[in-house]
């Protein structure tokens, strides 16, 4: 079970790395385009924005997953959680 969880964690980390690379590549392509070629520049800018959105969505999903999966291991974390619950009530 722990091996499977470690494999899934590696897969998620690799997926984030691939998205970061794709985003950086799209940015470099956009920055290298001749501004006079507006159609190509617009296409590359759209691709860059799409990669940025994908990366941010993946990062947000990872943050949410870590928040849900993180166990409460210290008394300070328990007090913080209780304070948050009281604030919502």
N, CA, C and O atoms as a GROMACS GRO file, in nm:
protein
  356
    1UNK      N    1   0.082  -0.120   0.000
    1UNK     CA    2   0.000   0.000   0.000
    1UNK      C    3   0.087   0.126   0.000
    1UNK      O    4   0.058   0.221  -0.073
    2UNK      N    5   0.192   0.127   0.082
    2UNK     CA    6   0.280   0.243   0.086
    2UNK      C    7   0.356   0.261  -0.045
    2UNK      O    8   0.380   0.374  -0.088
    3UNK      N    9   0.392   0.150  -0.108
    3UNK     CA   10   0.461   0.158  -0.237
    3UNK      C   11   0.369   0.218  -0.342
    3UNK      O   12   0.412   0.299  -0.424
    4UNK      N   13   0.244   0.179  -0.340
    4UNK     CA   14   0.146   0.234  -0.436
    4UNK      C   15   0.127   0.384  -0.413
    4UNK      O   16   0.120   0.462  -0.508
    5UNK      N   17   0.119   0.423  -0.287
    5UNK     CA   18   0.104   0.565  -0.255
    5UNK      C   19   0.227   0.644  -0.299
    5UNK      O   20   0.213   0.754  -0.352
    6UNK      N   21   0.346   0.588  -0.278
    6UNK     CA   22   0.468   0.655  -0.321
    6UNK      C   23   0.473   0.668  -0.473
    6UNK      O   24   0.518   0.769  -0.526
    7UNK      N   25   0.426   0.564  -0.542
    7UNK     CA   26   0.423   0.568  -0.689
    7UNK      C   27   0.328   0.677  -0.739
    7UNK      O   28   0.360   0.750  -0.833
    8UNK      N   29   0.213   0.688  -0.674
    8UNK     CA   30   0.116   0.791  -0.712
    8UNK      C   31   0.173   0.930  -0.685
    8UNK      O   32   0.154   1.022  -0.765
    9UNK      N   33   0.242   0.946  -0.572
    9UNK     CA   34   0.304   1.075  -0.540
    9UNK      C   35   0.410   1.113  -0.643
    9UNK      O   36   0.416   1.228  -0.686
   10UNK      N   37   0.492   1.016  -0.683
   10UNK     CA   38   0.593   1.042  -0.786
   10UNK      C   39   0.527   1.083  -0.917
   10UNK      O   40   0.573   1.175  -0.985
   11UNK      N   41   0.419   1.013  -0.952
   11UNK     CA   42   0.347   1.044  -1.075
   11UNK      C   43   0.294   1.188  -1.072
   11UNK      O   44   0.306   1.261  -1.170
   12UNK      N   45   0.236   1.228  -0.959
   12UNK     CA   46   0.184   1.365  -0.946
   12UNK      C   47   0.296   1.467  -0.956
   12UNK      O   48   0.281   1.570  -1.022
   13UNK      N   49   0.409   1.440  -0.891
   13UNK     CA   50   0.522   1.532  -0.896
   13UNK      C   51   0.576   1.543  -1.039
   13UNK      O   52   0.609   1.653  -1.084
   14UNK      N   53   0.584   1.432  -1.109
   14UNK     CA   54   0.630   1.434  -1.248
   14UNK      C   55   0.532   1.509  -1.337
   14UNK      O   56   0.573   1.580  -1.428
   15UNK      N   57   0.404   1.492  -1.311
   15UNK     CA   58   0.304   1.563  -1.389
   15UNK      C   59   0.319   1.714  -1.370
   15UNK      O   60   0.311   1.790  -1.467
   16UNK      N   61   0.340   1.758  -1.247
   16UNK     CA   62   0.361   1.901  -1.222
   16UNK      C   63   0.488   1.950  -1.292
   16UNK      O   64   0.489   2.060  -1.348
   17UNK      N   65   0.594   1.870  -1.289
   17UNK     CA   66   0.717   1.908  -1.358
   17UNK      C   67   0.694   1.922  -1.509
   17UNK      O   68   0.744   2.015  -1.571
   18UNK      N   69   0.618   1.829  -1.566
   18UNK     CA   70   0.589   1.838  -1.710
   18UNK      C   71   0.509   1.964  -1.742
   18UNK      O   72   0.535   2.031  -1.842
   19UNK      N   73   0.411   1.996  -1.658
   19UNK     CA   74   0.332   2.117  -1.680
   19UNK      C   75   0.418   2.243  -1.666
   19UNK      O   76   0.403   2.338  -1.743
   20UNK      N   77   0.509   2.245  -1.567
   20UNK     CA   78   0.598   2.359  -1.550
   20UNK      C   79   0.689   2.375  -1.672
   20UNK      O   80   0.712   2.486  -1.718
   21UNK      N   81   0.740   2.263  -1.723
   21UNK     CA   82   0.825   2.268  -1.842
   21UNK      C   83   0.747   2.318  -1.963
   21UNK      O   84   0.796   2.403  -2.038
   22UNK      N   85   0.626   2.266  -1.982
   22UNK     CA   86   0.544   2.308  -2.096
   22UNK      C   87   0.513   2.457  -2.087
   22UNK      O   88   0.510   2.526  -2.189
   23UNK      N   89   0.489   2.506  -1.967
   23UNK     CA   90   0.461   2.648  -1.946
   23UNK      C   91   0.584   2.732  -1.980
   23UNK      O   92   0.572   2.834  -2.049
   24UNK      N   93   0.700   2.690  -1.931
   24UNK     CA   94   0.824   2.764  -1.959
   24UNK      C   95   0.856   2.762  -2.109
   24UNK      O   96   0.901   2.862  -2.164
   25UNK      N   97   0.833   2.649  -2.174
   25UNK     CA   98   0.856   2.638  -2.318
   25UNK      C   99   0.763   2.731  -2.395
   25UNK      O  100   0.806   2.798  -2.488
   26UNK      N  101   0.637   2.735  -2.358
   26UNK     CA  102   0.541   2.823  -2.424
   26UNK      C  103   0.581   2.969  -2.405
   26UNK      O  104   0.568   3.050  -2.497
   27UNK      N  105   0.629   3.003  -2.286
   27UNK     CA  106   0.675   3.140  -2.261
   27UNK      C  107   0.794   3.175  -2.350
   27UNK      O  108   0.797   3.283  -2.409
   28UNK      N  109   0.891   3.085  -2.359
   28UNK     CA  110   1.010   3.112  -2.443
   28UNK      C  111   0.969   3.129  -2.589
   28UNK      O  112   1.020   3.218  -2.658
   29UNK      N  113   0.878   3.044  -2.636
   29UNK     CA  114   0.833   3.055  -2.775
   29UNK      C  115   0.768   3.191  -2.800
   29UNK      O  116   0.793   3.257  -2.901
   30UNK      N  117   0.684   3.232  -2.706
   30UNK     CA  118   0.615   3.360  -2.721
   30UNK      C  119   0.716   3.475  -2.720
   30UNK      O  120   0.705   3.567  -2.801
   31UNK      N  121   0.812   3.469  -2.630
   31UNK     CA  122   0.909   3.579  -2.619
   31UNK      C  123   1.002   3.587  -2.740
   31UNK      O  124   1.058   3.694  -2.767
   32UNK      N  125   1.019   3.477  -2.813
   32UNK     CA  126   1.107   3.477  -2.929
   32UNK      C  127   1.039   3.517  -3.060
   32UNK      O  128   1.106   3.541  -3.160
   33UNK      N  129   0.907   3.525  -3.060
   33UNK     CA  130   0.836   3.554  -3.184
   33UNK      C  131   0.855   3.701  -3.224
   33UNK      O  132   0.867   3.789  -3.139
   34UNK      N  133   0.858   3.724  -3.352
   34UNK     CA  134   0.868   3.860  -3.405
   34UNK      C  135   0.736   3.931  -3.379
   34UNK      O  136   0.631   3.884  -3.425
   35UNK      N  137   0.737   4.044  -3.306
   35UNK     CA  138   0.612   4.114  -3.276
   35UNK      C  139   0.535   4.158  -3.401
   35UNK      O  140   0.414   4.178  -3.395
   36UNK      N  141   0.606   4.174  -3.512
   36UNK     CA  142   0.539   4.215  -3.635
   36UNK      C  143   0.448   4.103  -3.688
   36UNK      O  144   0.354   4.130  -3.764
   37UNK      N  145   0.476   3.982  -3.650
   37UNK     CA  146   0.395   3.870  -3.694
   37UNK      C  147   0.285   3.848  -3.590
   37UNK      O  148   0.295   3.758  -3.506
   38UNK      N  149   0.182   3.928  -3.598
   38UNK     CA  150   0.080   3.933  -3.494
   38UNK      C  151  -0.001   3.804  -3.480
   38UNK      O  152  -0.035   3.765  -3.369
   39UNK      N  153  -0.031   3.740  -3.590
   39UNK     CA  154  -0.110   3.618  -3.584
   39UNK      C  155  -0.036   3.508  -3.509
   39UNK      O  156  -0.093   3.440  -3.424
   40UNK      N  157   0.092   3.491  -3.541
   40UNK     CA  158   0.173   3.391  -3.472
   40UNK      C  159   0.188   3.429  -3.326
   40UNK      O  160   0.176   3.343  -3.237
   41UNK      N  161   0.213   3.557  -3.299
   41UNK     CA  162   0.229   3.603  -3.161
   41UNK      C  163   0.101   3.578  -3.081
   41UNK      O  164   0.107   3.534  -2.966
   42UNK      N  165  -0.012   3.605  -3.141
   42UNK     CA  166  -0.139   3.584  -3.072
   42UNK      C  167  -0.161   3.435  -3.043
   42UNK      O  168  -0.206   3.398  -2.935
   43UNK      N  169  -0.128   3.350  -3.140
   43UNK     CA  170  -0.142   3.206  -3.122
   43UNK      C  171  -0.051   3.155  -3.011
   43UNK      O  172  -0.092   3.074  -2.927
   44UNK      N  173   0.074   3.204  -3.010
   44UNK     CA  174   0.168   3.161  -2.907
   44UNK      C  175   0.129   3.215  -2.769
   44UNK      O  176   0.149   3.147  -2.668
   45UNK      N  177   0.075   3.335  -2.765
   45UNK     CA  178   0.030   3.391  -2.638
   45UNK      C  179  -0.088   3.311  -2.582
   45UNK      O  180  -0.095   3.285  -2.462
   46UNK      N  181  -0.179   3.271  -2.670
   46UNK     CA  182  -0.293   3.190  -2.628
   46UNK      C  183  -0.245   3.055  -2.574
   46UNK      O  184  -0.295   3.007  -2.473
   47UNK      N  185  -0.147   2.995  -2.643
   47UNK     CA  186  -0.093   2.867  -2.596
   47UNK      C  187  -0.026   2.884  -2.460
   47UNK      O  188  -0.041   2.799  -2.372
   48UNK      N  189   0.048   2.993  -2.442
   48UNK     CA  190   0.114   3.019  -2.314
   48UNK      C  191   0.009   3.036  -2.203
   48UNK      O  192   0.024   2.980  -2.095
   49UNK      N  193  -0.095   3.114  -2.231
   49UNK     CA  194  -0.200   3.134  -2.132
   49UNK      C  195  -0.271   3.003  -2.097
   49UNK      O  196  -0.307   2.980  -1.981
   50UNK      N  197  -0.291   2.918  -2.196
   50UNK     CA  198  -0.353   2.787  -2.170
   50UNK      C  199  -0.264   2.703  -2.079
   50UNK      O  200  -0.314   2.640  -1.985
   51UNK      N  201  -0.133   2.701  -2.105
   51UNK     CA  202  -0.040   2.625  -2.020
   51UNK      C  203  -0.037   2.681  -1.878
   51UNK      O  204  -0.032   2.605  -1.782
   52UNK      N  205  -0.040   2.814  -1.865
   52UNK     CA  206  -0.044   2.877  -1.733
   52UNK      C  207  -0.169   2.836  -1.656
   52UNK      O  208  -0.162   2.806  -1.537
   53UNK      N  209  -0.282   2.833  -1.724
   53UNK     CA  210  -0.408   2.794  -1.660
   53UNK      C  211  -0.403   2.647  -1.616
   53UNK      O  212  -0.448   2.613  -1.507
   54UNK      N  213  -0.349   2.561  -1.701
   54UNK     CA  214  -0.336   2.419  -1.666
   54UNK      C  215  -0.246   2.401  -1.545
   54UNK      O  216  -0.277   2.324  -1.454
   55UNK      N  217  -0.134   2.474  -1.543
   55UNK     CA  218  -0.040   2.464  -1.432
   55UNK      C  219  -0.103   2.512  -1.303
   55UNK      O  220  -0.088   2.448  -1.199
   56UNK      N  221  -0.173   2.623  -1.308
   56UNK     CA  222  -0.236   2.677  -1.187
   56UNK      C  223  -0.345   2.582  -1.136
   56UNK      O  224  -0.360   2.564  -1.016
   57UNK      N  225  -0.420   2.524  -1.228
   57UNK     CA  226  -0.524   2.429  -1.186
   57UNK      C  227  -0.462   2.306  -1.120
   57UNK      O  228  -0.514   2.257  -1.020
   58UNK      N  229  -0.352   2.257  -1.175
   58UNK     CA  230  -0.285   2.141  -1.117
   58UNK      C  231  -0.227   2.176  -0.980
   58UNK      O  232  -0.235   2.095  -0.887
   59UNK      N  233  -0.169   2.294  -0.967
   59UNK     CA  234  -0.115   2.336  -0.837
   59UNK      C  235  -0.226   2.352  -0.734
   59UNK      O  236  -0.209   2.313  -0.618
   60UNK      N  237  -0.338   2.409  -0.773
   60UNK     CA  238  -0.451   2.427  -0.681
   60UNK      C  239  -0.505   2.291  -0.638
   60UNK      O  240  -0.538   2.271  -0.521
   61UNK      N  241  -0.513   2.198  -0.731
   61UNK     CA  242  -0.560   2.063  -0.698
   61UNK      C  243  -0.463   1.996  -0.600
   61UNK      O  244  -0.506   1.928  -0.507
   62UNK      N  245  -0.334   2.015  -0.622
   62UNK     CA  246  -0.234   1.956  -0.532
   62UNK      C  247  -0.242   2.018  -0.393
   62UNK      O  248  -0.232   1.946  -0.293
   63UNK      N  249  -0.260   2.149  -0.386
   63UNK     CA  250  -0.275   2.214  -0.255
   63UNK      C  251  -0.398   2.162  -0.183
   63UNK      O  252  -0.393   2.136  -0.063
   64UNK      N  253  -0.507   2.146  -0.254
   64UNK     CA  254  -0.630   2.095  -0.195
   64UNK      C  255  -0.612   1.951  -0.148
   64UNK      O  256  -0.656   1.915  -0.039
   65UNK      N  257  -0.547   1.870  -0.228
   65UNK     CA  258  -0.522   1.731  -0.192
   65UNK      C  259  -0.435   1.722  -0.067
   65UNK      O  260  -0.461   1.641   0.021
   66UNK      N  261  -0.333   1.806  -0.060
   66UNK     CA  262  -0.245   1.804   0.057
   66UNK      C  263  -0.319   1.852   0.182
   66UNK      O  264  -0.297   1.801   0.291
   67UNK      N  265  -0.406   1.950   0.164
   67UNK     CA  266  -0.483   2.002   0.278
   67UNK      C  267  -0.575   1.893   0.333
   67UNK      O  268  -0.588   1.878   0.455
   68UNK      N  269  -0.638   1.818   0.245
   68UNK     CA  270  -0.730   1.713   0.287
   68UNK      C  271  -0.654   1.594   0.344
   68UNK      O  272  -0.698   1.534   0.442
   69UNK      N  273  -0.540   1.562   0.285
   69UNK     CA  274  -0.467   1.442   0.324
   69UNK      C  275  -0.376   1.465   0.445
   69UNK      O  276  -0.330   1.368   0.506
   70UNK      N  277  -0.349   1.588   0.480
   70UNK     CA  278  -0.256   1.615   0.588
   70UNK      C  279  -0.316   1.575   0.723
   70UNK      O  280  -0.421   1.626   0.762
   71UNK      N  281  -0.251   1.485   0.793
   71UNK     CA  282  -0.303   1.445   0.924
   71UNK      C  283  -0.272   1.551   1.029
   71UNK      O  284  -0.179   1.630   1.015
   72UNK      N  285  -0.350   1.550   1.133
   72UNK     CA  286  -0.325   1.639   1.245
   72UNK      C  287  -0.230   1.565   1.338
   72UNK      O  288  -0.266   1.465   1.400
   73UNK      N  289  -0.107   1.616   1.346
   73UNK     CA  290  -0.006   1.542   1.420
   73UNK      C  291   0.046   1.615   1.543
   73UNK      O  292   0.118   1.556   1.624
   74UNK      N  293   0.011   1.742   1.559
   74UNK     CA  294   0.060   1.815   1.675
   74UNK      C  295  -0.057   1.882   1.747
   74UNK      O  296  -0.161   1.908   1.686
   75UNK      N  297  -0.041   1.911   1.875
   75UNK     CA  298  -0.147   1.982   1.947
   75UNK      C  299  -0.173   2.121   1.888
   75UNK      O  300  -0.286   2.170   1.890
   76UNK      N  301  -0.069   2.184   1.836
   76UNK     CA  302  -0.087   2.317   1.775
   76UNK      C  303  -0.180   2.308   1.654
   76UNK      O  304  -0.266   2.394   1.635
   77UNK      N  305  -0.162   2.204   1.572
   77UNK     CA  306  -0.248   2.186   1.456
   77UNK      C  307  -0.392   2.160   1.499
   77UNK      O  308  -0.485   2.209   1.435
   78UNK      N  309  -0.410   2.086   1.605
   78UNK     CA  310  -0.544   2.059   1.657
   78UNK      C  311  -0.609   2.188   1.706
   78UNK      O  312  -0.726   2.213   1.677
   79UNK      N  313  -0.534   2.270   1.780
   79UNK     CA  314  -0.589   2.398   1.827
   79UNK      C  315  -0.624   2.489   1.710
   79UNK      O  316  -0.727   2.558   1.712
   80UNK      N  317  -0.539   2.490   1.609
   80UNK     CA  318  -0.566   2.573   1.491
   80UNK      C  319  -0.694   2.526   1.420
   80UNK      O  320  -0.776   2.608   1.380
   81UNK      N  321  -0.709   2.396   1.406
   81UNK     CA  322  -0.829   2.341   1.342
   81UNK      C  323  -0.953   2.376   1.424
   81UNK      O  324  -1.056   2.413   1.367
   82UNK      N  325  -0.946   2.363   1.554
   82UNK     CA  326  -1.060   2.396   1.639
   82UNK      C  327  -1.094   2.545   1.630
   82UNK      O  328  -1.212   2.582   1.627
   83UNK      N  329  -0.993   2.629   1.624
   83UNK     CA  330  -1.017   2.772   1.610
   83UNK      C  331  -1.086   2.803   1.478
   83UNK      O  332  -1.174   2.888   1.471
   84UNK      N  333  -1.044   2.734   1.372
   84UNK     CA  334  -1.108   2.754   1.241
   84UNK      C  335  -1.253   2.709   1.245
   84UNK      O  336  -1.341   2.776   1.190
   85UNK      N  337  -1.277   2.597   1.308
   85UNK     CA  338  -1.415   2.548   1.319
   85UNK      C  339  -1.504   2.646   1.398
   85UNK      O  340  -1.617   2.673   1.359
   86UNK      N  341  -1.451   2.696   1.509
   86UNK     CA  342  -1.528   2.794   1.587
   86UNK      C  343  -1.557   2.920   1.507
   86UNK      O  344  -1.666   2.977   1.518
   87UNK      N  345  -1.460   2.962   1.427
   87UNK     CA  346  -1.480   3.082   1.345
   87UNK      C  347  -1.590   3.062   1.242
   87UNK      O  348  -1.664   3.156   1.210
   88UNK      N  349  -1.602   2.941   1.190
   88UNK     CA  350  -1.707   2.913   1.090
   88UNK      C  351  -1.845   2.900   1.154
   88UNK      O  352  -1.946   2.922   1.087
   89UNK      N  353  -1.850   2.863   1.281
   89UNK     CA  354  -1.978   2.847   1.350
   89UNK      C  355  -2.017   2.979   1.401
   89UNK      O  356  -2.122   2.993   1.464
   0.00000   0.00000   0.00000
